[in-house]
Amino acid sequence: MPPGTNAVTTSTSQSNPSAPLVIKHPIEPDAEPAVRLREARLTYQTKEGNPLEAVSPTTLTIRAGEFTALVGPSGCGKTSLLRMIGGLIPVSGGDVQVFGETPKDAQRHKRLGLVFQEPALLAWRSVEDNVRLGLQLNPRETHSSTDVHELIDIVGLTAFRRYRPAELSGGMQQRVALARALAIDPPLLLLDEPFAALDEITREQMRYEVQRLWGISHDPTDPPRSAIFVTHSVPEAVAVADRVLVMSPRPGRIIADIPITAPRPRQPEHEHSDRFVNDTAIVRAALRSPTTPAVPLDAA
Amino acid sequence: MVSEPLRELDHLDAQARRGIPLAPPDVRPMLAWVLPPLIALLLLAVAVEIWVRVADVSIWVMPRPTTVIENFFSDFGLYFSEGLKTLGVSLGGLAIGTAAATLLAAGVAHSNILERAVLPIAIMVKVTPVVALIPLFIIWLGHGWNPKIAIAALITYFPVLINAIAGFRDIDPRMHDFFRSVDASTWEIFRHLRLPAAIPYLFASLKISVTLSLIGAVVAEFFLSGHGGLGAVIWIEQNNLRLEKVFAAVLMLTLIGVTLSTAVVLAERLFSWRLDQPVAAA
């Protein structure tokens, strides 16, 4: 097992001894960056035919293994930036690379795991079949080592694996969506406000769930997984991320890049620490003064 | 692992969403739906019977309901066998019309150009009285079953086409994004996302089309009365002024229509039930 990895103990891990799940957290600064944006911008055409700039030219590097949170006011272009990285909308200019390839190629090689604000599950499929969906699609790129039952066990839904989504709570559905995204073992997770529709208590629990699941991989030789987490919640961003990017109101641009250096694994108690309170205050200050970067931007 | 409190909450949530176990089906609501129209129909028949007897209405104008019922049962074999022919034409047309409309809708749902090319023609055919095309179909397809099935198919395709297009397009955009994010093929998106999403729409259109197909079959049989069917019976017996036979044939058509519509509703309920219920007890 490579350094920086730990075996995960699960009740079903013995069922697939050839592919034990491992947890990897370290950021690999020398590895191929997970995401690289060079002057990437997005301009929409209004109904009147006028250009509307949604995302200003953005240059950004996200390292392999890095958990990056993206915060900003509503409509600032956070989701648009995420969709540009995921290849779901074409950039109007500049360049986006995901592990050194275009977003379309990253899709083709199943390098992206998407989780949305709503779980977006297939109502007619059971939990198990929803988790399996990503494996069934584009099967040439499917990793044979993925054990769906083990993943369902990790998200705590073994007892519900034959239930349909409508029978589950919002939090449970979102865990199914997370398991579905993880089933293809993607090196990059794109999380678009995944807890926005949940109640506060479930939200608090889920942010630590996501941290735990983010590091889980089937293949110990894979680079550590990266994640981009769009959220409106500053405490949520500070609790989970290695780095918080703050965006300005539209046209969105990254105006602050704030490192969060709290050690991992983080527990809920971390939110009572001075370090957490301080980091939260820095992010809030950057949000309140969107024109003045709170922290100098790294032009990487 | 997921924490114990969260696990407990999961069970409570799922329990609440599943609700109380299903009780054995209660027949009272069913009777409440079926009995009133049956009683109303019976009262109407009694009123007609009284009117025909009291006013001494000619049998060539309105036969007594009791005479119709008597004839229906005495010649039940005839109405049943001719009804089977009409049912065959109706189902054949429904199957062909539904299949063709669904395939066309699948193409239209994927292509705006195809939509712009095909939909105006589909609407043009829809607004053209189908009866006007029957002589052409007889010339093209002969005097057998084919023109009758073609008419039934033509009359049923439109509701299916419009509903299927709506169904194939009514997909969750985030779900579509998920499919795109793993580079799913067009076929995979259709097979796993668009087709299941369209099922409720297809059932809604079938409820309309199933009765339309019966209308198409009967109208075609009026024109092709030499090849049997209840439409032919009605046409011939109307010329013979044997109205009790006309009414008996109409009664059989009503029974076929009710049976077909009920079958579609039951199939839809069965399908919805399968969706609503857990795949298996956890």
Interface residues (C-beta under 8 A of the other chain):
Chain A: T10 S11 R83 G86 G87 L88 K104 Q107 R108 K110 L112 G113 L114 F116 Q117 E118 A120 L122 A123 W124 S126 L133 G134 Q136 L137 N138 E141 I154 V155 G156 L157 A159 F160 R161 R162 Y163 R164 A166 E167 L168 S169 G171 M172 R175 R180 I184 L190 Q205 E209
Chain B: M1 V2 S3 L6 R7 L9 D10 H11 D13 A14 R17 R18 D172 R174 M175 D177 F178 F179 R180 S181 V182 D183 A184 S185 E188 H192 L193 P196 L275 D276 P278 V279 A280 A282
